[in-house]
Amino acid sequence: MPKGDAIVLYFEVQNLKKEVENLKQKGIRFSTKIIEQSWLWNEAHLSDLDGNKIIIFHAGKNRKSPPWRIK
């Protein structure tokens, strides 16, 4: 398997804050707090047991229709 950040799994959730708190209560450790990205997604980062990066995010309408989209 590749080393480093070669594999990144993204999971979109409806309520990022609630999902992060739920996972923390189950003992999951995050490498970041919730980040408000410049592309208008909110993300929280963690890694699986093999070191693969996992990003849980909420983009909402900005995933398909960001304000900078060319119409």
C-alpha positions as a Markdown table, in Angstrom:
| # | Residue | x | y | z |
|---|---|---|---|---|
| 1 | Met | 0.0 | 0.0 | 0.0 |
| 2 | Pro | 1.2 | 3.6 | -0.6 |
| 3 | Lys | 2.6 | 5.5 | 2.3 |
| 4 | Gly | 1.6 | 9.0 | 3.3 |
| 5 | Asp | -1.6 | 10.8 | 2.2 |
| 6 | Ala | -2.2 | 8.7 | -0.8 |
| 7 | Ile | -5.6 | 7.4 | 0.4 |
| 8 | Val | -8.2 | 9.8 | 1.7 |
| 9 | Leu | -11.8 | 8.7 | 2.5 |
| 10 | Tyr | -14.5 | 11.4 | 2.5 |
| 11 | Phe | -17.8 | 11.0 | 4.3 |
| 12 | Glu | -20.5 | 13.6 | 4.1 |
| 13 | Val | -22.8 | 14.0 | 7.0 |
| 14 | Gln | -25.8 | 16.3 | 7.6 |
| 15 | Asn | -24.8 | 17.4 | 11.1 |
| 16 | Leu | -21.0 | 17.5 | 11.4 |
| 17 | Lys | -20.9 | 18.8 | 15.0 |
| 18 | Lys | -23.3 | 16.1 | 16.2 |
| 19 | Glu | -21.4 | 13.4 | 14.3 |
| 20 | Val | -18.0 | 14.5 | 15.7 |
| 21 | Glu | -19.3 | 14.6 | 19.2 |
| 22 | Asn | -20.9 | 11.2 | 18.8 |
| 23 | Leu | -17.7 | 9.6 | 17.6 |
| 24 | Lys | -15.6 | 11.3 | 20.3 |
| 25 | Gln | -17.9 | 9.8 | 22.9 |
| 26 | Lys | -17.1 | 6.4 | 21.4 |
| 27 | Gly | -13.3 | 7.1 | 21.9 |
| 28 | Ile | -12.5 | 8.2 | 18.3 |
| 29 | Arg | -9.7 | 10.8 | 18.2 |
| 30 | Phe | -9.6 | 13.5 | 15.7 |
| 31 | Ser | -6.5 | 15.2 | 14.4 |
| 32 | Thr | -8.3 | 18.5 | 13.9 |
| 33 | Lys | -11.2 | 20.4 | 15.3 |
| 34 | Ile | -14.0 | 21.3 | 12.9 |
| 35 | Ile | -12.4 | 23.4 | 10.2 |
| 36 | Glu | -14.3 | 26.0 | 8.1 |
| 37 | Gln | -12.7 | 25.7 | 4.7 |
| 38 | Ser | -12.4 | 28.6 | 2.3 |
| 39 | Trp | -14.4 | 26.6 | -0.3 |
| 40 | Leu | -17.3 | 26.6 | 2.2 |
| 41 | Trp | -17.2 | 23.0 | 3.5 |
| 42 | Asn | -16.8 | 22.2 | 7.2 |
| 43 | Glu | -14.5 | 19.3 | 7.9 |
| 44 | Ala | -13.0 | 17.2 | 10.7 |
| 45 | His | -10.0 | 15.0 | 10.1 |
| 46 | Leu | -8.9 | 11.7 | 11.6 |
| 47 | Ser | -7.1 | 8.6 | 10.6 |
| 48 | Asp | -7.9 | 4.9 | 10.6 |
| 49 | Leu | -5.8 | 2.2 | 12.2 |
| 50 | Asp | -3.7 | 1.9 | 9.1 |
| 51 | Gly | -3.0 | 5.7 | 9.0 |
| 52 | Asn | -5.3 | 6.4 | 6.1 |
| 53 | Lys | -6.8 | 9.9 | 6.3 |
| 54 | Ile | -10.5 | 10.2 | 6.8 |
| 55 | Ile | -12.4 | 13.5 | 6.4 |
| 56 | Ile | -15.9 | 13.8 | 7.7 |
| 57 | Phe | -17.5 | 16.9 | 6.1 |
| 58 | His | -20.7 | 18.8 | 5.5 |
| 59 | Ala | -20.9 | 20.8 | 2.3 |
| 60 | Gly | -24.6 | 21.2 | 1.9 |
| 61 | Lys | -25.7 | 23.1 | -1.2 |
| 62 | Asn | -22.1 | 24.3 | -1.7 |
| 63 | Arg | -21.0 | 20.8 | -2.8 |
| 64 | Lys | -22.9 | 21.1 | -6.1 |
| 65 | Ser | -23.7 | 24.8 | -6.3 |
| 66 | Pro | -20.9 | 26.9 | -4.7 |
| 67 | Pro | -21.3 | 30.7 | -5.0 |
| 68 | Trp | -18.3 | 30.9 | -7.4 |
| 69 | Arg | -19.8 | 28.4 | -9.9 |
| 70 | Ile | -19.9 | 29.5 | -13.5 |
| 71 | Lys | -23.5 | 29.5 | -14.7 |
